[in-house]
Amino acid sequence: MAEYEKEVRAELSKHGCTFVRHGKGDHDIWYSPITRRHFTVDGKIKSRHTANAIMKQSGLARRFR
């Protein structure tokens, strides 16, 4: 099973999204200047569906297949 966490975080950082703080458990809170919203990023993203949902919340078009 693939791990998408490093790829998602790298893509978010590349497009200007910033880490805000640690959330509950292994979740982190990030901010997107594209959507001007905060969103959560799981510490262990094992599903491409979860990775794609995070990308959608951040306003990025990158999709994992």
All heavy atoms as a GROMACS GRO file, in nm:
protein
  535
    1MET      N    1   0.085  -0.118   0.000
    1MET     CA    2   0.000   0.000   0.000
    1MET      C    3   0.090   0.125   0.000
    1MET      O    4   0.186   0.134   0.075
    1MET     CB    5  -0.090  -0.001   0.123
    1MET     CG    6  -0.194   0.108   0.120
    1MET     SD    7  -0.313   0.089   0.254
    1MET     CE    8  -0.427  -0.022   0.178
    2ALA      N    9   0.057   0.219  -0.085
    2ALA     CA   10   0.139   0.340  -0.099
    2ALA      C   11   0.113   0.439   0.014
    2ALA      O   12   0.004   0.447   0.067
    2ALA     CB   13   0.109   0.405  -0.233
    3GLU      N   14   0.216   0.513   0.047
    3GLU     CA   15   0.206   0.621   0.146
    3GLU      C   16   0.210   0.752   0.068
    3GLU      O   17   0.305   0.776  -0.006
    3GLU     CB   18   0.322   0.615   0.245
    3GLU     CG   19   0.321   0.493   0.332
    3GLU     CD   20   0.253   0.517   0.465
    3GLU    OE1   21   0.235   0.633   0.503
    3GLU    OE2   22   0.216   0.417   0.528
    4TYR      N   23   0.111   0.837   0.084
    4TYR     CA   24   0.102   0.961   0.008
    4TYR      C   25   0.140   1.084   0.091
    4TYR      O   26   0.146   1.193   0.036
    4TYR     CB   27  -0.042   0.980  -0.043
    4TYR     CG   28  -0.083   0.875  -0.143
    4TYR    CD1   29  -0.155   0.763  -0.105
    4TYR    CD2   30  -0.050   0.888  -0.276
    4TYR    CE1   31  -0.193   0.668  -0.196
    4TYR    CE2   32  -0.087   0.794  -0.369
    4TYR     CZ   33  -0.160   0.684  -0.328
    4TYR     OH   34  -0.197   0.589  -0.420
    5GLU      N   35   0.167   1.068   0.217
    5GLU     CA   36   0.186   1.181   0.308
    5GLU      C   37   0.299   1.274   0.264
    5GLU      O   38   0.281   1.395   0.258
    5GLU     CB   39   0.212   1.127   0.449
    5GLU     CG   40   0.215   1.233   0.556
    5GLU     CD   41   0.354   1.259   0.605
    5GLU    OE1   42   0.438   1.170   0.596
    5GLU    OE2   43   0.378   1.372   0.650
    6LYS      N   44   0.415   1.220   0.229
    6LYS     CA   45   0.529   1.304   0.190
    6LYS      C   46   0.500   1.379   0.060
    6LYS      O   47   0.534   1.496   0.046
    6LYS     CB   48   0.655   1.220   0.174
    6LYS     CG   49   0.712   1.175   0.306
    6LYS     CD   50   0.840   1.097   0.288
    6LYS     CE   51   0.891   1.048   0.421
    6LYS     NZ   52   1.015   0.971   0.409
    7GLU      N   53   0.438   1.310  -0.036
    7GLU     CA   54   0.406   1.373  -0.163
    7GLU      C   55   0.305   1.487  -0.146
    7GLU      O   56   0.319   1.592  -0.207
    7GLU     CB   57   0.348   1.271  -0.261
    7GLU     CG   58   0.447   1.170  -0.311
    7GLU     CD   59   0.382   1.072  -0.406
    7GLU    OE1   60   0.340   1.115  -0.516
    7GLU    OE2   61   0.371   0.955  -0.369
    8VAL      N   62   0.204   1.463  -0.063
    8VAL     CA   63   0.101   1.564  -0.039
    8VAL      C   64   0.162   1.687   0.026
    8VAL      O   65   0.141   1.800  -0.019
    8VAL     CB   66  -0.014   1.508   0.048
    8VAL    CG1   67  -0.106   1.618   0.096
    8VAL    CG2   68  -0.093   1.404  -0.030
    9ARG      N   69   0.240   1.668   0.130
    9ARG     CA   70   0.303   1.781   0.201
    9ARG      C   71   0.398   1.858   0.110
    9ARG      O   72   0.402   1.980   0.114
    9ARG     CB   73   0.375   1.732   0.326
    9ARG     CG   74   0.278   1.687   0.433
    9ARG     CD   75   0.353   1.632   0.554
    9ARG     NE   76   0.262   1.570   0.647
    9ARG     CZ   77   0.206   1.634   0.750
    9ARG    NH1   78   0.233   1.759   0.773
    9ARG    NH2   79   0.122   1.570   0.830
   10ALA      N   80   0.474   1.788   0.027
   10ALA     CA   81   0.566   1.854  -0.066
   10ALA      C   82   0.489   1.938  -0.168
   10ALA      O   83   0.527   2.052  -0.198
   10ALA     CB   84   0.653   1.750  -0.138
   11GLU      N   85   0.381   1.883  -0.219
   11GLU     CA   86   0.299   1.955  -0.317
   11GLU      C   87   0.233   2.077  -0.255
   11GLU      O   88   0.227   2.184  -0.316
   11GLU     CB   89   0.193   1.860  -0.374
   11GLU     CG   90   0.130   1.905  -0.501
   11GLU     CD   91   0.222   1.899  -0.622
   11GLU    OE1   92   0.320   1.822  -0.622
   11GLU    OE2   93   0.195   1.972  -0.718
   12LEU      N   94   0.185   2.064  -0.132
   12LEU     CA   95   0.123   2.177  -0.063
   12LEU      C   96   0.224   2.289  -0.041
   12LEU      O   97   0.196   2.406  -0.069
   12LEU     CB   98   0.066   2.132   0.072
   12LEU     CG   99  -0.054   2.036   0.068
   12LEU    CD1  100  -0.088   1.990   0.209
   12LEU    CD2  101  -0.173   2.100   0.002
   13SER      N  102   0.342   2.254   0.006
   13SER     CA  103   0.446   2.353   0.032
   13SER      C  104   0.490   2.422  -0.097
   13SER      O  105   0.513   2.542  -0.100
   13SER     CB  106   0.566   2.288   0.098
   13SER     OG  107   0.532   2.241   0.225
   14LYS      N  108   0.500   2.344  -0.202
   14LYS     CA  109   0.543   2.397  -0.332
   14LYS      C  110   0.449   2.506  -0.383
   14LYS      O  111   0.491   2.600  -0.448
   14LYS     CB  112   0.552   2.282  -0.434
   14LYS     CG  113   0.604   2.320  -0.569
   14LYS     CD  114   0.630   2.196  -0.651
   14LYS     CE  115   0.527   2.187  -0.761
   14LYS     NZ  116   0.547   2.072  -0.849
   15HIS      N  117   0.321   2.493  -0.351
   15HIS     CA  118   0.220   2.588  -0.399
   15HIS      C  119   0.182   2.694  -0.296
   15HIS      O  120   0.079   2.759  -0.310
   15HIS     CB  121   0.096   2.512  -0.446
   15HIS     CG  122   0.121   2.434  -0.571
   15HIS    ND1  123   0.133   2.493  -0.695
   15HIS    CD2  124   0.142   2.302  -0.591
   15HIS    CE1  125   0.157   2.401  -0.786
   15HIS    NE2  126   0.162   2.283  -0.725
   16GLY      N  127   0.262   2.708  -0.192
   16GLY     CA  128   0.242   2.818  -0.098
   16GLY      C  129   0.155   2.789   0.023
   16GLY      O  130   0.131   2.879   0.103
   17CYS      N  131   0.107   2.668   0.037
   17CYS     CA  132   0.030   2.632   0.156
   17CYS      C  133   0.126   2.623   0.274
   17CYS      O  134   0.240   2.580   0.259
   17CYS     CB  135  -0.042   2.500   0.137
   17CYS     SG  136  -0.167   2.505   0.009
   18THR      N  137   0.081   2.663   0.391
   18THR     CA  138   0.168   2.668   0.507
   18THR      C  139   0.113   2.586   0.623
   18THR      O  140  -0.007   2.581   0.645
   18THR     CB  141   0.189   2.813   0.555
   18THR    OG1  142   0.062   2.872   0.580
   18THR    CG2  143   0.263   2.894   0.452
   19PHE      N  144   0.206   2.526   0.697
   19PHE     CA  145   0.174   2.454   0.818
   19PHE      C  146   0.138   2.557   0.925
   19PHE      O  147   0.210   2.655   0.944
   19PHE     CB  148   0.294   2.370   0.863
   19PHE     CG  149   0.279   2.310   0.999
   19PHE    CD1  150   0.206   2.194   1.017
   19PHE    CD2  151   0.336   2.370   1.109
   19PHE    CE1  152   0.192   2.138   1.142
   19PHE    CE2  153   0.324   2.315   1.235
   19PHE     CZ  154   0.251   2.199   1.251
   20VAL      N  155   0.026   2.536   0.995
   20VAL     CA  156  -0.018   2.630   1.099
   20VAL      C  157   0.015   2.574   1.237
   20VAL      O  158   0.081   2.639   1.317
   20VAL     CB  159  -0.169   2.659   1.087
   20VAL    CG1  160  -0.216   2.749   1.199
   20VAL    CG2  161  -0.201   2.719   0.951
   21ARG      N  162  -0.034   2.452   1.266
   21ARG     CA  163  -0.012   2.393   1.398
   21ARG      C  164  -0.046   2.245   1.394
   21ARG      O  165  -0.106   2.196   1.298
   21ARG     CB  166  -0.099   2.462   1.503
   21ARG     CG  167  -0.248   2.444   1.480
   21ARG     CD  168  -0.330   2.515   1.587
   21ARG     NE  169  -0.471   2.510   1.556
   21ARG     CZ  170  -0.553   2.410   1.589
   21ARG    NH1  171  -0.507   2.306   1.655
   21ARG    NH2  172  -0.681   2.414   1.557
   22HIS      N  173  -0.009   2.177   1.501
   22HIS     CA  174  -0.047   2.037   1.517
   22HIS      C  175  -0.191   2.032   1.568
   22HIS      O  176  -0.230   2.112   1.651
   22HIS     CB  177   0.045   1.966   1.615
   22HIS     CG  178   0.186   1.955   1.567
   22HIS    ND1  179   0.223   1.872   1.463
   22HIS    CD2  180   0.298   2.018   1.605
   22HIS    CE1  181   0.352   1.884   1.442
   22HIS    NE2  182   0.401   1.973   1.527
   23GLY      N  183  -0.266   1.936   1.518
   23GLY     CA  184  -0.402   1.917   1.565
   23GLY      C  185  -0.408   1.798   1.659
   23GLY      O  186  -0.308   1.760   1.719
   24LYS      N  187  -0.524   1.738   1.671
   24LYS     CA  188  -0.540   1.622   1.757
   24LYS      C  189  -0.484   1.497   1.689
   24LYS      O  190  -0.495   1.481   1.569
   24LYS     CB  191  -0.687   1.600   1.790
   24LYS     CG  192  -0.745   1.705   1.881
   24LYS     CD  193  -0.883   1.666   1.926
   24LYS     CE  194  -0.932   1.766   2.030
   24LYS     NZ  195  -1.056   1.723   2.090
   25GLY      N  196  -0.426   1.413   1.770
   25GLY     CA  197  -0.370   1.288   1.717
   25GLY      C  198  -0.255   1.316   1.622
   25GLY      O  199  -0.166   1.394   1.653
   26ASP      N  200  -0.259   1.253   1.506
   26ASP     CA  201  -0.151   1.274   1.409
   26ASP      C  202  -0.193   1.367   1.295
   26ASP      O  203  -0.138   1.360   1.185
   26ASP     CB  204  -0.102   1.140   1.355
   26ASP     CG  205  -0.211   1.063   1.281
   26ASP    OD1  206  -0.327   1.107   1.285
   26ASP    OD2  207  -0.180   0.960   1.219
   27HIS      N  208  -0.290   1.453   1.320
   27HIS     CA  209  -0.336   1.548   1.219
   27HIS      C  210  -0.267   1.683   1.238
   27HIS      O  211  -0.235   1.722   1.348
   27HIS     CB  212  -0.488   1.568   1.229
   27HIS     CG  213  -0.564   1.448   1.184
   27HIS    ND1  214  -0.581   1.337   1.263
   27HIS    CD2  215  -0.628   1.422   1.068
   27HIS    CE1  216  -0.652   1.247   1.198
   27HIS    NE2  217  -0.681   1.296   1.078
   28ASP      N  218  -0.245   1.752   1.126
   28ASP     CA  219  -0.188   1.886   1.128
   28ASP      C  220  -0.284   1.981   1.059
   28ASP      O  221  -0.358   1.941   0.969
   28ASP     CB  222  -0.053   1.890   1.054
   28ASP     CG  223   0.054   1.812   1.126
   28ASP    OD1  224   0.047   1.802   1.250
   28ASP    OD2  225   0.146   1.761   1.059
   29ILE      N  226  -0.281   2.107   1.099
   29ILE     CA  227  -0.365   2.210   1.040
   29ILE      C  228  -0.278   2.291   0.944
   29ILE      O  229  -0.172   2.338   0.982
   29ILE     CB  230  -0.426   2.304   1.147
   29ILE    CG1  231  -0.493   2.223   1.258
   29ILE    CG2  232  -0.522   2.403   1.084
   29ILE    CD1  233  -0.608   2.134   1.215
   30TRP      N  234  -0.324   2.306   0.822
   30TRP     CA  235  -0.254   2.382   0.719
   30TRP      C  236  -0.344   2.495   0.671
   30TRP      O  237  -0.466   2.489   0.686
   30TRP     CB  238  -0.220   2.293   0.601
   30TRP     CG  239  -0.106   2.200   0.624
   30TRP    CD1  240  -0.100   2.099   0.715
   30TRP    CD2  241   0.020   2.201   0.557
   30TRP    NE1  242   0.021   2.035   0.708
   30TRP    CE2  243   0.097   2.097   0.610
   30TRP    CE3  244   0.074   2.279   0.455
   30TRP    CZ2  245   0.225   2.069   0.566
   30TRP    CZ3  246   0.201   2.250   0.411
   30TRP    CH2  247   0.275   2.147   0.467
   31TYR      N  248  -0.284   2.596   0.608
   31TYR     CA  249  -0.358   2.709   0.551
   31TYR      C  250  -0.327   2.718   0.402
   31TYR      O  251  -0.212   2.707   0.361
   31TYR     CB  252  -0.318   2.840   0.619
   31TYR     CG  253  -0.382   2.961   0.555
   31TYR    CD1  254  -0.516   2.991   0.579
   31TYR    CD2  255  -0.310   3.042   0.469
   31TYR    CE1  256  -0.575   3.100   0.519
   31TYR    CE2  257  -0.368   3.152   0.409
   31TYR     CZ  258  -0.500   3.180   0.434
   31TYR     OH  259  -0.561   3.288   0.374
   32SER      N  260  -0.431   2.739   0.322
   32SER     CA  261  -0.414   2.754   0.178
   32SER      C  262  -0.442   2.898   0.137
   32SER      O  263  -0.553   2.949   0.159
   32SER     CB  264  -0.512   2.662   0.103
   32SER     OG  265  -0.509   2.691  -0.035
   33PRO      N  266  -0.344   2.965   0.075
   33PRO     CA  267  -0.368   3.101   0.025
   33PRO      C  268  -0.459   3.102  -0.098
   33PRO      O  269  -0.515   3.205  -0.132
   33PRO     CB  270  -0.228   3.151  -0.010
   33PRO     CG  271  -0.150   3.028  -0.039
   33PRO     CD  272  -0.207   2.922   0.052
   34ILE      N  273  -0.475   2.988  -0.161
   34ILE     CA  274  -0.560   2.977  -0.280
   34ILE      C  275  -0.708   2.987  -0.239
   34ILE      O  276  -0.783   3.065  -0.296
   34ILE     CB  277  -0.533   2.846  -0.355
   34ILE    CG1  278  -0.387   2.843  -0.401
   34ILE    CG2  279  -0.627   2.831  -0.474
   34ILE    CD1  280  -0.339   2.706  -0.443
   35THR      N  281  -0.747   2.906  -0.140
   35THR     CA  282  -0.886   2.905  -0.095
   35THR      C  283  -0.908   2.994   0.026
   35THR      O  284  -1.022   3.018   0.065
   35THR     CB  285  -0.930   2.762  -0.058
   35THR    OG1  286  -0.848   2.714   0.048
   35THR    CG2  287  -0.923   2.670  -0.178
   36ARG      N  288  -0.798   3.040   0.088
   36ARG     CA  289  -0.802   3.121   0.210
   36ARG      C  290  -0.874   3.048   0.324
   36ARG      O  291  -0.952   3.107   0.398
   36ARG     CB  292  -0.867   3.256   0.185
   36ARG     CG  293  -0.794   3.340   0.086
   36ARG     CD  294  -0.856   3.474   0.073
   36ARG     NE  295  -0.788   3.547  -0.033
   36ARG     CZ  296  -0.846   3.639  -0.107
   36ARG    NH1  297  -0.972   3.670  -0.089
   36ARG    NH2  298  -0.778   3.700  -0.200
   37ARG      N  299  -0.847   2.918   0.333
   37ARG     CA  300  -0.910   2.835   0.437
   37ARG      C  301  -0.806   2.746   0.504
   37ARG      O  302  -0.703   2.715   0.446
   37ARG     CB  303  -1.018   2.747   0.375
   37ARG     CG  304  -1.128   2.827   0.310
   37ARG     CD  305  -1.234   2.738   0.259
   37ARG     NE  306  -1.320   2.705   0.372
   37ARG     CZ  307  -1.434   2.644   0.361
   37ARG    NH1  308  -1.478   2.607   0.244
   37ARG    NH2  309  -1.506   2.618   0.467
   38HIS      N  310  -0.840   2.703   0.624
   38HIS     CA  311  -0.760   2.605   0.695
   38HIS      C  312  -0.815   2.466   0.663
   38HIS      O  313  -0.936   2.450   0.643
   38HIS     CB  314  -0.766   2.630   0.846
   38HIS     CG  315  -0.694   2.754   0.887
   38HIS    ND1  316  -0.756   2.877   0.892
   38HIS    CD2  317  -0.566   2.774   0.923
   38HIS    CE1  318  -0.668   2.967   0.931
   38HIS    NE2  319  -0.552   2.907   0.951
   39PHE      N  320  -0.728   2.366   0.660
   39PHE     CA  321  -0.771   2.229   0.636
   39PHE      C  322  -0.676   2.135   0.709
   39PHE      O  323  -0.567   2.173   0.747
   39PHE     CB  324  -0.774   2.197   0.485
   39PHE     CG  325  -0.642   2.218   0.415
   39PHE    CD1  326  -0.556   2.112   0.394
   39PHE    CD2  327  -0.604   2.344   0.372
   39PHE    CE1  328  -0.435   2.131   0.330
   39PHE    CE2  329  -0.483   2.365   0.308
   39PHE     CZ  330  -0.398   2.258   0.287
   40THR      N  331  -0.722   2.013   0.732
   40THR     CA  332  -0.641   1.916   0.806
   40THR      C  333  -0.567   1.823   0.711
   40THR      O  334  -0.618   1.790   0.603
   40THR     CB  335  -0.726   1.832   0.903
   40THR    OG1  336  -0.824   1.761   0.827
   40THR    CG2  337  -0.794   1.918   1.006
   41VAL      N  338  -0.448   1.782   0.754
   41VAL     CA  339  -0.369   1.685   0.680
   41VAL      C  340  -0.334   1.573   0.777
   41VAL      O  341  -0.274   1.597   0.881
   41VAL     CB  342  -0.240   1.749   0.623
   41VAL    CG1  343  -0.154   1.644   0.554
   41VAL    CG2  344  -0.274   1.862   0.527
   42ASP      N  345  -0.374   1.453   0.742
   42ASP     CA  346  -0.348   1.336   0.825
   42ASP      C  347  -0.200   1.301   0.821
   42ASP      O  348  -0.134   1.320   0.718
   42ASP     CB  349  -0.431   1.219   0.775
   42ASP     CG  350  -0.434   1.102   0.869
   42ASP    OD1  351  -0.367   1.108   0.974
   42ASP    OD2  352  -0.503   1.003   0.840
   43GLY      N  353  -0.148   1.248   0.928
   43GLY     CA  354  -0.007   1.211   0.935
   43GLY      C  355   0.024   1.082   0.862
   43GLY      O  356   0.139   1.057   0.826
   44LYS      N  357  -0.075   1.001   0.838
   44LYS     CA  358  -0.056   0.873   0.768
   44LYS      C  359  -0.161   0.860   0.659
   44LYS      O  360  -0.267   0.804   0.680
   44LYS     CB  361  -0.067   0.758   0.866
   44LYS     CG  362   0.041   0.757   0.970
   44LYS     CD  363   0.023   0.643   1.067
   44LYS     CE  364   0.130   0.650   1.173
   44LYS     NZ  365   0.076   0.665   1.306
   45ILE      N  366  -0.130   0.914   0.542
   45ILE     CA  367  -0.224   0.909   0.430
   45ILE      C  368  -0.193   0.784   0.349
   45ILE      O  369  -0.094   0.778   0.278
   45ILE     CB  370  -0.211   1.035   0.342
   45ILE    CG1  371  -0.229   1.159   0.426
   45ILE    CG2  372  -0.312   1.030   0.228
   45ILE    CD1  373  -0.193   1.287   0.355
   46LYS      N  374  -0.279   0.685   0.359
   46LYS     CA  375  -0.257   0.558   0.290
   46LYS      C  376  -0.349   0.541   0.169
   46LYS      O  377  -0.330   0.449   0.090
   46LYS     CB  378  -0.274   0.442   0.386
   46LYS     CG  379  -0.169   0.441   0.495
   46LYS     CD  380  -0.180   0.321   0.581
   46LYS     CE  381  -0.071   0.325   0.687
   46LYS     NZ  382  -0.073   0.208   0.772
   47SER      N  383  -0.447   0.628   0.155
   47SER     CA  384  -0.544   0.615   0.048
   47SER      C  385  -0.530   0.732  -0.050
   47SER      O  386  -0.517   0.847  -0.009
   47SER     CB  387  -0.685   0.615   0.107
   47SER     OG  388  -0.781   0.637   0.007
   48ARG      N  389  -0.532   0.700  -0.179
   48ARG     CA  390  -0.526   0.807  -0.278
   48ARG      C  391  -0.651   0.894  -0.272
   48ARG      O  392  -0.648   1.011  -0.306
   48ARG     CB  393  -0.506   0.750  -0.418
   48ARG     CG  394  -0.624   0.675  -0.473
   48ARG     CD  395  -0.596   0.624  -0.614
   48ARG     NE  396  -0.696   0.530  -0.655
   48ARG     CZ  397  -0.807   0.563  -0.719
   48ARG    NH1  398  -0.829   0.687  -0.749
   48ARG    NH2  399  -0.895   0.471  -0.752
   49HIS      N  400  -0.760   0.837  -0.225
   49HIS     CA  401  -0.884   0.913  -0.212
   49HIS      C  402  -0.870   1.022  -0.105
   49HIS      O  403  -0.916   1.134  -0.124
   49HIS     CB  404  -1.001   0.820  -0.178
   49HIS     CG  405  -1.022   0.714  -0.282
   49HIS    ND1  406  -1.071   0.741  -0.408
   49HIS    CD2  407  -0.998   0.582  -0.279
   49HIS    CE1  408  -1.076   0.629  -0.478
   49HIS    NE2  409  -1.033   0.531  -0.401
   50THR      N  410  -0.806   0.988   0.005
   50THR     CA  411  -0.780   1.087   0.110
   50THR      C  412  -0.684   1.193   0.059
   50THR      O  413  -0.703   1.312   0.083
   50THR     CB  414  -0.721   1.018   0.235
   50THR    OG1  415  -0.812   0.916   0.277
   50THR    CG2  416  -0.699   1.117   0.347
   51ALA      N  417  -0.580   1.151  -0.012
   51ALA     CA  418  -0.483   1.245  -0.068
   51ALA      C  419  -0.551   1.341  -0.164
   51ALA      O  420  -0.528   1.462  -0.160
   51ALA     CB  421  -0.371   1.170  -0.138
   52ASN      N  422  -0.639   1.290  -0.249
   52ASN     CA  423  -0.711   1.375  -0.344
   52ASN      C  424  -0.806   1.470  -0.273
   52ASN      O  425  -0.824   1.584  -0.315
   52ASN     CB  426  -0.787   1.289  -0.445
   52ASN     CG  427  -0.693   1.223  -0.544
   52ASN    OD1  428  -0.583   1.270  -0.569
   52ASN    ND2  429  -0.735   1.110  -0.598
   53ALA      N  430  -0.868   1.427  -0.164
   53ALA     CA  431  -0.959   1.513  -0.088
   53ALA      C  432  -0.883   1.629  -0.025
   53ALA      O  433  -0.931   1.743  -0.025
   53ALA     CB  434  -1.031   1.432   0.019
   54ILE      N  435  -0.763   1.602   0.024
   54ILE     CA  436  -0.680   1.708   0.082
   54ILE      C  437  -0.641   1.808  -0.026
   54ILE      O  438  -0.646   1.929  -0.006
   54ILE     CB  439  -0.556   1.648   0.150
   54ILE    CG1  440  -0.598   1.570   0.274
   54ILE    CG2  441  -0.455   1.757   0.187
   54ILE    CD1  442  -0.489   1.484   0.335
   55MET      N  443  -0.603   1.757  -0.144
   55MET     CA  444  -0.565   1.846  -0.254
   55MET      C  445  -0.684   1.933  -0.297
   55MET      O  446  -0.669   2.052  -0.324
   55MET     CB  447  -0.514   1.764  -0.373
   55MET     CG  448  -0.392   1.681  -0.341
   55MET     SD  449  -0.256   1.773  -0.268
   55MET     CE  450  -0.190   1.850  -0.412
   56LYS      N  451  -0.802   1.875  -0.297
   56LYS     CA  452  -0.922   1.950  -0.334
   56LYS      C  453  -0.951   2.059  -0.232
   56LYS      O  454  -0.984   2.173  -0.268
   56LYS     CB  455  -1.041   1.855  -0.345
   56LYS     CG  456  -1.167   1.920  -0.396
   56LYS     CD  457  -1.277   1.817  -0.414
   56LYS     CE  458  -1.403   1.882  -0.465
   56LYS     NZ  459  -1.510   1.784  -0.486
   57GLN      N  460  -0.937   2.028  -0.103
   57GLN     CA  461  -0.961   2.127   0.002
   57GLN      C  462  -0.861   2.242  -0.006
   57GLN      O  463  -0.893   2.355   0.028
   57GLN     CB  464  -0.951   2.062   0.140
   57GLN     CG  465  -1.065   1.971   0.173
   57GLN     CD  466  -1.045   1.898   0.304
   57GLN    OE1  467  -0.944   1.917   0.373
   57GLN    NE2  468  -1.140   1.814   0.339
   58SER      N  469  -0.739   2.212  -0.052
   58SER     CA  470  -0.637   2.316  -0.061
   58SER      C  471  -0.651   2.400  -0.188
   58SER      O  472  -0.585   2.502  -0.202
   58SER     CB  473  -0.498   2.252  -0.056
   58SER     OG  474  -0.473   2.179  -0.175
   59GLY      N  475  -0.734   2.355  -0.282
   59GLY     CA  476  -0.754   2.430  -0.405
   59GLY      C  477  -0.657   2.395  -0.516
   59GLY      O  478  -0.649   2.465  -0.616
   60LEU      N  479  -0.583   2.287  -0.499
   60LEU     CA  480  -0.486   2.245  -0.600
   60LEU      C  481  -0.546   2.142  -0.695
   60LEU      O  482  -0.630   2.061  -0.655
   60LEU     CB  483  -0.361   2.186  -0.533
   60LEU     CG  484  -0.285   2.281  -0.442
   60LEU    CD1  485  -0.170   2.209  -0.374
   60LEU    CD2  486  -0.234   2.400  -0.520
   61ALA      N  487  -0.499   2.143  -0.817
   61ALA     CA  488  -0.554   2.054  -0.919
   61ALA      C  489  -0.482   1.918  -0.922
   61ALA      O  490  -0.528   1.828  -0.990
   61ALA     CB  491  -0.543   2.119  -1.056
   62ARG      N  492  -0.372   1.902  -0.850
   62ARG     CA  493  -0.294   1.778  -0.853
   62ARG      C  494  -0.380   1.663  -0.804
   62ARG      O  495  -0.442   1.670  -0.699
   62ARG     CB  496  -0.169   1.795  -0.765
   62ARG     CG  497  -0.085   1.670  -0.744
   62ARG     CD  498  -0.003   1.637  -0.867
   62ARG     NE  499   0.116   1.558  -0.849
   62ARG     CZ  500   0.124   1.436  -0.801
   62ARG    NH1  501   0.018   1.375  -0.757
   62ARG    NH2  502   0.237   1.372  -0.796
   63ARG      N  503  -0.382   1.555  -0.879
   63ARG     CA  504  -0.460   1.437  -0.840
   63ARG      C  505  -0.370   1.315  -0.840
   63ARG      O  506  -0.283   1.300  -0.926
   63ARG     CB  507  -0.574   1.413  -0.938
   63ARG     CG  508  -0.677   1.524  -0.939
   63ARG     CD  509  -0.755   1.527  -0.809
   63ARG     NE  510  -0.852   1.633  -0.807
   63ARG     CZ  511  -0.841   1.744  -0.737
   63ARG    NH1  512  -0.736   1.766  -0.662
   63ARG    NH2  513  -0.934   1.836  -0.738
   64PHE      N  514  -0.390   1.227  -0.745
   64PHE     CA  515  -0.316   1.104  -0.735
   64PHE      C  516  -0.397   0.992  -0.798
   64PHE      O  517  -0.517   0.983  -0.779
   64PHE     CB  518  -0.286   1.070  -0.588
   64PHE     CG  519  -0.196   1.172  -0.522
   64PHE    CD1  520  -0.249   1.277  -0.451
   64PHE    CD2  521  -0.059   1.160  -0.534
   64PHE    CE1  522  -0.167   1.370  -0.392
   64PHE    CE2  523   0.024   1.253  -0.475
   64PHE     CZ  524  -0.030   1.359  -0.404
   65ARG      N  525  -0.328   0.903  -0.872
   65ARG     CA  526  -0.397   0.792  -0.940
   65ARG      C  527  -0.345   0.660  -0.891
   65ARG      O  528  -0.240   0.642  -0.851
   65ARG     CB  529  -0.378   0.803  -1.089
   65ARG     CG  530  -0.446   0.923  -1.142
   65ARG     CD  531  -0.446   0.921  -1.292
   65ARG     NE  532  -0.524   1.038  -1.334
   65ARG     CZ  533  -0.479   1.128  -1.416
   65ARG    NH1  534  -0.360   1.117  -1.470
   65ARG    NH2  535  -0.552   1.230  -1.450
   0.00000   0.00000   0.00000
